[in-house]
Amino acid sequence: MTFLELDRILKDTGRNGYAASMLACLLDAFDSGETLLGKEKVASIIGITNTNVAAVARRFAESGVIEILYCDKRAEHLTYSTISNGRWSTPYYQLTSVILSLYRRT
């Protein structure tokens, strides 16, 4: 992936400003040692609604920018999966290796 391709993905989300902020948030978190960030934490950090975070995250996941993992709140131990378990799942986001390579974070 190139920066121009990533720029197109940001624009294609329909929420360019939110998408850029979310990408920056996830990169900062990665640099701080956090590879997974929950939806609520992302919304809190960048100051947007959970709905906007979820919309950008879906587009990012479709484009290979992030992977969405769900934490099952009913499980005895923290378990992350790519499969949602409905209302008992909390989405977490992590950058893909393609994006980490682009930003030389691998």
N, CA, C and O atoms as CSV, one atom per row, in Angstrom:
chain,resi,resn,atom,element,x,y,z
A,1,MET,N,N,0.847,-1.175,0.000
A,1,MET,CA,C,0.000,0.000,0.000
A,1,MET,C,C,0.893,1.239,0.000
A,1,MET,O,O,1.965,1.254,0.605
A,2,THR,N,N,0.432,2.259,-0.681
A,2,THR,CA,C,1.144,3.533,-0.719
A,2,THR,C,C,0.363,4.562,0.089
A,2,THR,O,O,-0.788,4.337,0.464
A,3,PHE,N,N,1.004,5.686,0.348
A,3,PHE,CA,C,0.311,6.756,1.063
A,3,PHE,C,C,-0.840,7.319,0.235
A,3,PHE,O,O,-1.861,7.728,0.789
A,4,LEU,N,N,-0.683,7.342,-1.075
A,4,LEU,CA,C,-1.786,7.808,-1.926
A,4,LEU,C,C,-2.974,6.858,-1.857
A,4,LEU,O,O,-4.123,7.301,-1.838
A,5,GLU,N,N,-2.710,5.565,-1.819
A,5,GLU,CA,C,-3.797,4.587,-1.675
A,5,GLU,C,C,-4.477,4.762,-0.314
A,5,GLU,O,O,-5.703,4.700,-0.214
A,6,LEU,N,N,-3.683,4.977,0.718
A,6,LEU,CA,C,-4.253,5.206,2.042
A,6,LEU,C,C,-5.070,6.489,2.062
A,6,LEU,O,O,-6.135,6.533,2.677
A,7,ASP,N,N,-4.589,7.524,1.403
A,7,ASP,CA,C,-5.334,8.781,1.323
A,7,ASP,C,C,-6.692,8.560,0.660
A,7,ASP,O,O,-7.696,9.123,1.098
A,8,ARG,N,N,-6.727,7.755,-0.379
A,8,ARG,CA,C,-7.993,7.442,-1.055
A,8,ARG,C,C,-8.934,6.699,-0.111
A,8,ARG,O,O,-10.137,6.959,-0.097
A,9,ILE,N,N,-8.391,5.783,0.671
A,9,ILE,CA,C,-9.207,5.047,1.646
A,9,ILE,C,C,-9.793,6.011,2.667
A,9,ILE,O,O,-10.975,5.919,2.999
A,10,LEU,N,N,-8.974,6.939,3.172
A,10,LEU,CA,C,-9.459,7.928,4.140
A,10,LEU,C,C,-10.617,8.721,3.538
A,10,LEU,O,O,-11.640,8.919,4.193
A,11,LYS,N,N,-10.461,9.171,2.305
A,11,LYS,CA,C,-11.512,9.951,1.651
A,11,LYS,C,C,-12.761,9.115,1.394
A,11,LYS,O,O,-13.882,9.611,1.509
A,12,ASP,N,N,-12.564,7.845,1.046
A,12,ASP,CA,C,-13.697,6.978,0.733
A,12,ASP,C,C,-14.541,6.608,1.955
A,12,ASP,O,O,-15.646,6.085,1.810
A,13,THR,N,N,-14.027,6.875,3.151
A,13,THR,CA,C,-14.833,6.593,4.345
A,13,THR,C,C,-16.026,7.541,4.438
A,13,THR,O,O,-17.018,7.245,5.104
A,14,GLY,N,N,-15.916,8.688,3.760
A,14,GLY,CA,C,-16.969,9.695,3.873
A,14,GLY,C,C,-16.826,10.528,5.129
A,14,GLY,O,O,-17.602,11.453,5.369
A,15,ARG,N,N,-15.837,10.197,5.920
A,15,ARG,CA,C,-15.559,10.905,7.179
A,15,ARG,C,C,-14.054,11.123,7.272
A,15,ARG,O,O,-13.402,10.637,8.196
A,16,ASN,N,N,-13.517,11.849,6.318
A,16,ASN,CA,C,-12.076,12.010,6.160
A,16,ASN,C,C,-11.390,12.486,7.438
A,16,ASN,O,O,-10.366,11.930,7.833
A,17,GLY,N,N,-11.939,13.495,8.079
A,17,GLY,CA,C,-11.337,14.014,9.309
A,17,GLY,C,C,-11.349,12.994,10.429
A,17,GLY,O,O,-10.348,12.825,11.126
A,18,TYR,N,N,-12.459,12.316,10.608
A,18,TYR,CA,C,-12.553,11.290,11.638
A,18,TYR,C,C,-11.611,10.131,11.331
A,18,TYR,O,O,-10.968,9.583,12.226
A,19,ALA,N,N,-11.539,9.766,10.051
A,19,ALA,CA,C,-10.674,8.652,9.652
A,19,ALA,C,C,-9.212,8.983,9.922
A,19,ALA,O,O,-8.476,8.145,10.441
A,20,ALA,N,N,-8.786,10.182,9.579
A,20,ALA,CA,C,-7.401,10.594,9.829
A,20,ALA,C,C,-7.102,10.605,11.327
A,20,ALA,O,O,-6.025,10.190,11.755
A,21,SER,N,N,-8.061,11.079,12.120
A,21,SER,CA,C,-7.877,11.099,13.574
A,21,SER,C,C,-7.802,9.687,14.144
A,21,SER,O,O,-7.006,9.417,15.043
A,22,MET,N,N,-8.621,8.801,13.626
A,22,MET,CA,C,-8.614,7.424,14.115
A,22,MET,C,C,-7.299,6.736,13.759
A,22,MET,O,O,-6.742,6.008,14.581
A,23,LEU,N,N,-6.806,6.955,12.563
A,23,LEU,CA,C,-5.532,6.380,12.162
A,23,LEU,C,C,-4.406,6.913,13.058
A,23,LEU,O,O,-3.563,6.143,13.517
A,24,ALA,N,N,-4.393,8.209,13.303
A,24,ALA,CA,C,-3.384,8.808,14.177
A,24,ALA,C,C,-3.475,8.235,15.589
A,24,ALA,O,O,-2.454,7.954,16.217
A,25,CYS,N,N,-4.686,8.064,16.082
A,25,CYS,CA,C,-4.918,7.507,17.418
A,25,CYS,C,C,-4.348,6.097,17.520
A,25,CYS,O,O,-3.671,5.767,18.494
A,26,LEU,N,N,-4.621,5.263,16.515
A,26,LEU,CA,C,-4.144,3.886,16.534
A,26,LEU,C,C,-2.626,3.809,16.388
A,26,LEU,O,O,-1.988,2.949,16.995
A,27,LEU,N,N,-2.047,4.699,15.589
A,27,LEU,CA,C,-0.590,4.744,15.465
A,27,LEU,C,C,0.060,5.192,16.774
A,27,LEU,O,O,1.062,4.616,17.198
A,28,ASP,N,N,-0.502,6.210,17.410
A,28,ASP,CA,C,0.022,6.661,18.706
A,28,ASP,C,C,-0.060,5.553,19.749
A,28,ASP,O,O,0.874,5.342,20.522
A,29,ALA,N,N,-1.191,4.850,19.759
A,29,ALA,CA,C,-1.365,3.747,20.712
A,29,ALA,C,C,-0.326,2.661,20.458
A,29,ALA,O,O,0.271,2.133,21.395
A,30,PHE,N,N,-0.115,2.332,19.188
A,30,PHE,CA,C,0.884,1.318,18.841
A,30,PHE,C,C,2.267,1.740,19.324
A,30,PHE,O,O,3.013,0.932,19.878
A,31,ASP,N,N,2.600,2.999,19.113
A,31,ASP,CA,C,3.894,3.515,19.561
A,31,ASP,C,C,4.034,3.466,21.079
A,31,ASP,O,O,5.145,3.391,21.605
A,32,SER,N,N,2.896,3.508,21.779
A,32,SER,CA,C,2.907,3.442,23.242
A,32,SER,C,C,2.814,2.005,23.762
A,32,SER,O,O,2.766,1.780,24.972
A,33,GLY,N,N,2.788,1.035,22.841
A,33,GLY,CA,C,2.746,-0.361,23.254
A,33,GLY,C,C,1.376,-0.993,23.290
A,33,GLY,O,O,1.250,-2.166,23.644
A,34,GLU,N,N,0.347,-0.251,22.934
A,34,GLU,CA,C,-1.012,-0.802,22.899
A,34,GLU,C,C,-1.341,-1.211,21.472
A,34,GLU,O,O,-1.468,-0.360,20.592
A,35,THR,N,N,-1.479,-2.502,21.243
A,35,THR,CA,C,-1.777,-2.947,19.885
A,35,THR,C,C,-3.274,-3.046,19.622
A,35,THR,O,O,-3.697,-3.057,18.466
A,36,LEU,N,N,-4.073,-3.116,20.664
A,36,LEU,CA,C,-5.531,-3.184,20.541
A,36,LEU,C,C,-6.157,-2.023,21.301
A,36,LEU,O,O,-5.801,-1.758,22.449
A,37,LEU,N,N,-7.090,-1.336,20.656
A,37,LEU,CA,C,-7.843,-0.276,21.329
A,37,LEU,C,C,-9.334,-0.538,21.151
A,37,LEU,O,O,-9.791,-0.825,20.044
A,38,GLY,N,N,-10.079,-0.441,22.225
A,38,GLY,CA,C,-11.514,-0.611,22.171
A,38,GLY,C,C,-12.206,0.575,21.535
A,38,GLY,O,O,-11.677,1.686,21.515
A,39,LYS,N,N,-13.401,0.324,21.014
A,39,LYS,CA,C,-14.172,1.368,20.336
A,39,LYS,C,C,-14.421,2.562,21.252
A,39,LYS,O,O,-14.266,3.706,20.824
A,40,GLU,N,N,-14.799,2.321,22.492
A,40,GLU,CA,C,-15.094,3.415,23.412
A,40,GLU,C,C,-13.861,4.257,23.709
A,40,GLU,O,O,-13.948,5.478,23.838
A,41,LYS,N,N,-12.718,3.600,23.816
A,41,LYS,CA,C,-11.481,4.328,24.095
A,41,LYS,C,C,-11.091,5.200,22.906
A,41,LYS,O,O,-10.665,6.341,23.085
A,42,VAL,N,N,-11.234,4.670,21.693
A,42,VAL,CA,C,-10.941,5.457,20.489
A,42,VAL,C,C,-11.857,6.675,20.441
A,42,VAL,O,O,-11.403,7.793,20.198
A,43,ALA,N,N,-13.158,6.450,20.675
A,43,ALA,CA,C,-14.128,7.554,20.652
A,43,ALA,C,C,-13.760,8.612,21.686
A,43,ALA,O,O,-13.843,9.809,21.410
A,44,SER,N,N,-13.358,8.177,22.860
A,44,SER,CA,C,-12.988,9.095,23.929
A,44,SER,C,C,-11.735,9.901,23.587
A,44,SER,O,O,-11.685,11.110,23.815
A,45,ILE,N,N,-10.742,9.234,23.046
A,45,ILE,CA,C,-9.474,9.895,22.738
A,45,ILE,C,C,-9.652,10.955,21.659
A,45,ILE,O,O,-9.129,12.063,21.780
A,46,ILE,N,N,-10.392,10.616,20.600
A,46,ILE,CA,C,-10.486,11.572,19.490
A,46,ILE,C,C,-11.738,12.440,19.551
A,46,ILE,O,O,-11.916,13.339,18.729
A,47,GLY,N,N,-12.603,12.170,20.523
A,47,GLY,CA,C,-13.743,13.049,20.758
A,47,GLY,C,C,-14.859,12.949,19.732
A,47,GLY,O,O,-15.451,13.960,19.354
A,48,ILE,N,N,-15.148,11.734,19.281
A,48,ILE,CA,C,-16.274,11.537,18.361
A,48,ILE,C,C,-17.184,10.452,18.908
A,48,ILE,O,O,-16.829,9.759,19.861
A,49,THR,N,N,-18.343,10.306,18.311
A,49,THR,CA,C,-19.307,9.331,18.801
A,49,THR,C,C,-18.901,7.906,18.425
A,49,THR,O,O,-18.157,7.687,17.469
A,50,ASN,N,N,-19.403,6.952,19.193
A,50,ASN,CA,C,-19.158,5.538,18.904
A,50,ASN,C,C,-19.656,5.169,17.508
A,50,ASN,O,O,-19.056,4.335,16.829
A,51,THR,N,N,-20.748,5.788,17.087
A,51,THR,CA,C,-21.312,5.507,15.765
A,51,THR,C,C,-20.330,5.892,14.663
A,51,THR,O,O,-20.143,5.136,13.710
A,52,ASN,N,N,-19.708,7.049,14.784
A,52,ASN,CA,C,-18.725,7.474,13.787
A,52,ASN,C,C,-17.484,6.592,13.821
A,52,ASN,O,O,-16.918,6.281,12.773
A,53,VAL,N,N,-17.059,6.192,14.998
A,53,VAL,CA,C,-15.918,5.283,15.107
A,53,VAL,C,C,-16.241,3.963,14.411
A,53,VAL,O,O,-15.426,3.441,13.650
A,54,ALA,N,N,-17.421,3.432,14.673
A,54,ALA,CA,C,-17.817,2.157,14.071
A,54,ALA,C,C,-17.899,2.255,12.552
A,54,ALA,O,O,-17.493,1.331,11.847
A,55,ALA,N,N,-18.422,3.370,12.043
A,55,ALA,CA,C,-18.540,3.549,10.592
A,55,ALA,C,C,-17.163,3.607,9.931
A,55,ALA,O,O,-16.940,2.972,8.900
A,56,VAL,N,N,-16.252,4.359,10.516
A,56,VAL,CA,C,-14.893,4.456,9.971
A,56,VAL,C,C,-14.207,3.095,10.091
A,56,VAL,O,O,-13.528,2.661,9.161
A,57,ALA,N,N,-14.379,2.426,11.221
A,57,ALA,CA,C,-13.737,1.127,11.440
A,57,ALA,C,C,-14.189,0.108,10.394
A,57,ALA,O,O,-13.370,-0.655,9.882
A,58,ARG,N,N,-15.471,0.091,10.074
A,58,ARG,CA,C,-15.958,-0.840,9.049
A,58,ARG,C,C,-15.274,-0.602,7.711
A,58,ARG,O,O,-14.845,-1.545,7.046
A,59,ARG,N,N,-15.177,0.662,7.324
A,59,ARG,CA,C,-14.519,0.989,6.045
A,59,ARG,C,C,-13.028,0.662,6.100
A,59,ARG,O,O,-12.466,0.160,5.126
A,60,PHE,N,N,-12.392,0.941,7.225
A,60,PHE,CA,C,-10.979,0.610,7.380
A,60,PHE,C,C,-10.764,-0.907,7.284
A,60,PHE,O,O,-9.825,-1.365,6.633
A,61,ALA,N,N,-11.630,-1.672,7.931
A,61,ALA,CA,C,-11.500,-3.134,7.900
A,61,ALA,C,C,-11.690,-3.661,6.477
A,61,ALA,O,O,-10.955,-4.546,6.040
A,62,GLU,N,N,-12.665,-3.127,5.760
A,62,GLU,CA,C,-12.915,-3.539,4.375
A,62,GLU,C,C,-11.716,-3.241,3.488
A,62,GLU,O,O,-11.467,-3.962,2.522
A,63,SER,N,N,-10.979,-2.196,3.802
A,63,SER,CA,C,-9.849,-1.755,2.983
A,63,SER,C,C,-8.508,-2.306,3.454
A,63,SER,O,O,-7.484,-2.034,2.827
A,64,GLY,N,N,-8.487,-3.067,4.531
A,64,GLY,CA,C,-7.247,-3.655,5.016
A,64,GLY,C,C,-6.382,-2.748,5.866
A,64,GLY,O,O,-5.194,-3.012,6.048
A,65,VAL,N,N,-6.973,-1.672,6.392
A,65,VAL,CA,C,-6.222,-0.754,7.248
A,65,VAL,C,C,-6.160,-1.284,8.677
A,65,VAL,O,O,-5.117,-1.210,9.327
A,66,ILE,N,N,-7.271,-1.815,9.162
A,66,ILE,CA,C,-7.326,-2.371,10.512
A,66,ILE,C,C,-7.967,-3.748,10.474
A,66,ILE,O,O,-8.581,-4.157,9.488
A,67,GLU,N,N,-7.798,-4.435,11.575
A,67,GLU,CA,C,-8.532,-5.668,11.809
A,67,GLU,C,C,-9.414,-5.410,13.024
A,67,GLU,O,O,-8.965,-4.828,14.012
A,68,ILE,N,N,-10.661,-5.843,12.949
A,68,ILE,CA,C,-11.574,-5.701,14.078
A,68,ILE,C,C,-11.629,-7.043,14.800
A,68,ILE,O,O,-11.942,-8.077,14.211
A,69,LEU,N,N,-11.320,-6.995,16.075
A,69,LEU,CA,C,-11.417,-8.180,16.924
A,69,LEU,C,C,-12.466,-7.902,17.987
A,69,LEU,O,O,-12.575,-6.783,18.490
A,70,TYR,N,N,-13.223,-8.911,18.319
A,70,TYR,CA,C,-14.290,-8.759,19.307
A,70,TYR,C,C,-13.918,-9.502,20.579
A,70,TYR,O,O,-13.474,-10.649,20.539
A,71,CYS,N,N,-14.105,-8.837,21.695
A,71,CYS,CA,C,-13.859,-9.431,23.001
A,71,CYS,C,C,-15.202,-9.872,23.570
A,71,CYS,O,O,-16.116,-9.064,23.730
A,72,ASP,N,N,-15.307,-11.144,23.867
A,72,ASP,CA,C,-16.536,-11.700,24.411
A,72,ASP,C,C,-16.604,-11.387,25.904
A,72,ASP,O,O,-15.808,-11.903,26.688
A,73,LYS,N,N,-17.555,-10.542,26.293
A,73,LYS,CA,C,-17.676,-10.118,27.695
A,73,LYS,C,C,-18.190,-11.236,28.600
A,73,LYS,O,O,-18.049,-11.158,29.820
A,74,ARG,N,N,-18.783,-12.271,28.014
A,74,ARG,CA,C,-19.308,-13.373,28.828
A,74,ARG,C,C,-18.255,-14.435,29.121
A,74,ARG,O,O,-18.428,-15.245,30.031
A,75,ALA,N,N,-17.172,-14.436,28.359
A,75,ALA,CA,C,-16.146,-15.464,28.538
A,75,ALA,C,C,-15.429,-15.272,29.874
A,75,ALA,O,O,-15.281,-14.154,30.366
A,76,GLU,N,N,-14.997,-16.375,30.435
A,76,GLU,CA,C,-14.297,-16.342,31.717
A,76,GLU,C,C,-12.955,-15.614,31.598
A,76,GLU,O,O,-12.561,-14.873,32.499
A,77,HIS,N,N,-12.264,-15.830,30.487
A,77,HIS,CA,C,-10.984,-15.179,30.219
A,77,HIS,C,C,-11.148,-14.316,28.976
A,77,HIS,O,O,-11.966,-14.620,28.107
A,78,LEU,N,N,-10.373,-13.241,28.892
A,78,LEU,CA,C,-10.442,-12.382,27.713
A,78,LEU,C,C,-10.137,-13.197,26.466
A,78,LEU,O,O,-9.065,-13.787,26.336
A,79,THR,N,N,-11.090,-13.217,25.562
A,79,THR,CA,C,-10.953,-13.960,24.324
A,79,THR,C,C,-11.284,-13.031,23.179
A,79,THR,O,O,-12.359,-12.431,23.156
A,80,TYR,N,N,-10.370,-12.904,22.223
A,80,TYR,CA,C,-10.595,-12.048,21.063
A,80,TYR,C,C,-10.818,-12.922,19.837
A,80,TYR,O,O,-10.144,-13.933,19.638
A,81,SER,N,N,-11.775,-12.508,19.026
A,81,SER,CA,C,-12.111,-13.269,17.830
A,81,SER,C,C,-12.550,-12.307,16.736
A,81,SER,O,O,-12.984,-11.190,17.018
A,82,THR,N,N,-12.437,-12.736,15.508
A,82,THR,CA,C,-12.922,-11.921,14.389
A,82,THR,C,C,-14.429,-12.050,14.238
A,82,THR,O,O,-15.036,-11.352,13.426
A,83,ILE,N,N,-15.032,-12.936,15.014
A,83,ILE,CA,C,-16.478,-13.164,14.944
A,83,ILE,C,C,-17.152,-12.492,16.139
A,83,ILE,O,O,-16.787,-12.725,17.292
A,84,SER,N,N,-18.134,-11.663,15.840
A,84,SER,CA,C,-18.875,-10.968,16.887
A,84,SER,C,C,-19.850,-11.919,17.564
A,84,SER,O,O,-20.426,-12.801,16.928
A,85,ASN,N,N,-20.022,-11.725,18.852
A,85,ASN,CA,C,-20.988,-12.514,19.620
A,85,ASN,C,C,-22.133,-11.600,20.054
A,85,ASN,O,O,-22.565,-11.624,21.207
A,86,GLY,N,N,-22.608,-10.806,19.118
A,86,GLY,CA,C,-23.740,-9.927,19.384
A,86,GLY,C,C,-23.451,-8.893,20.443
A,86,GLY,O,O,-22.357,-8.333,20.511
A,87,ARG,N,N,-24.447,-8.649,21.267
A,87,ARG,CA,C,-24.311,-7.588,22.271
A,87,ARG,C,C,-23.303,-7.912,23.366
A,87,ARG,O,O,-22.966,-7.040,24.168
A,88,TRP,N,N,-22.818,-9.144,23.414
A,88,TRP,CA,C,-21.831,-9.517,24.417
A,88,TRP,C,C,-20.404,-9.282,23.931
A,88,TRP,O,O,-19.442,-9.574,24.642
A,89,SER,N,N,-20.275,-8.761,22.732
A,89,SER,CA,C,-18.946,-8.526,22.169
A,89,SER,C,C,-18.627,-7.042,22.122
A,89,SER,O,O,-19.475,-6.216,21.782
A,90,THR,N,N,-17.410,-6.726,22.464
A,90,THR,CA,C,-16.912,-5.361,22.372
A,90,THR,C,C,-15.859,-5.321,21.273
A,90,THR,O,O,-14.915,-6.110,21.296
A,91,PRO,N,N,-16.009,-4.395,20.292
A,91,PRO,CA,C,-15.017,-4.341,19.223
A,91,PRO,C,C,-13.719,-3.658,19.668
A,91,PRO,O,O,-13.720,-2.650,20.375
A,92,TYR,N,N,-12.630,-4.250,19.226
A,92,TYR,CA,C,-11.297,-3.704,19.422
A,92,TYR,C,C,-10.638,-3.598,18.056
A,92,TYR,O,O,-10.900,-4.404,17.162
A,93,TYR,N,N,-9.789,-2.607,17.906
A,93,TYR,CA,C,-9.165,-2.355,16.613
A,93,TYR,C,C,-7.656,-2.478,16.718
A,93,TYR,O,O,-7.045,-2.055,17.699
A,94,GLN,N,N,-7.067,-3.071,15.679
A,94,GLN,CA,C,-5.607,-3.112,15.589
A,94,GLN,C,C,-5.205,-2.862,14.142
A,94,GLN,O,O,-5.881,-3.289,13.206
A,95,LEU,N,N,-4.100,-2.169,13.984
A,95,LEU,CA,C,-3.593,-1.863,12.656
A,95,LEU,C,C,-3.068,-3.135,11.995
A,95,LEU,O,O,-2.520,-4.011,12.664
A,96,THR,N,N,-3.239,-3.228,10.688
A,96,THR,CA,C,-2.717,-4.382,9.955
A,96,THR,C,C,-1.224,-4.212,9.710
A,96,THR,O,O,-0.684,-3.111,9.820
A,97,SER,N,N,-0.576,-5.299,9.381
A,97,SER,CA,C,0.858,-5.256,9.102
A,97,SER,C,C,1.165,-4.375,7.895
A,97,SER,O,O,2.249,-3.798,7.813
A,98,VAL,N,N,0.226,-4.265,6.962
A,98,VAL,CA,C,0.422,-3.413,5.781
A,98,VAL,C,C,0.583,-1.952,6.216
A,98,VAL,O,O,1.475,-1.254,5.736
A,99,ILE,N,N,-0.270,-1.502,7.112
A,99,ILE,CA,C,-0.201,-0.115,7.584
A,99,ILE,C,C,1.028,0.088,8.467
A,99,ILE,O,O,1.702,1.113,8.372
A,100,LEU,N,N,1.312,-0.878,9.315
A,100,LEU,CA,C,2.499,-0.764,10.168
A,100,LEU,C,C,3.763,-0.697,9.323
A,100,LEU,O,O,4.691,0.036,9.664
A,101,SER,N,N,3.815,-1.438,8.243
A,101,SER,CA,C,4.970,-1.385,7.336
A,101,SER,C,C,5.042,-0.032,6.641
A,101,SER,O,O,6.119,0.546,6.496
A,102,LEU,N,N,3.890,0.463,6.216
A,102,LEU,CA,C,3.847,1.761,5.536
A,102,LEU,C,C,4.423,2.852,6.431
A,102,LEU,O,O,5.157,3.723,5.964
A,103,TYR,N,N,4.093,2.803,7.695
A,103,TYR,CA,C,4.583,3.796,8.656
A,103,TYR,C,C,5.871,3.347,9.358
A,103,TYR,O,O,6.293,3.949,10.345
A,104,ARG,N,N,6.478,2.297,8.842
A,104,ARG,CA,C,7.732,1.759,9.361
A,104,ARG,C,C,7.670,1.457,10.870
A,104,ARG,O,O,8.532,1.853,11.654
A,105,ARG,N,N,6.622,0.750,11.217
A,105,ARG,CA,C,6.423,0.397,12.624
A,105,ARG,C,C,6.560,-1.110,12.851
A,105,ARG,O,O,6.155,-1.598,13.907
A,106,THR,N,N,7.101,-1.842,11.923
A,106,THR,CA,C,7.187,-3.305,12.096
A,106,THR,C,C,8.477,-3.719,12.741
A,106,THR,O,O,8.706,-4.909,12.957
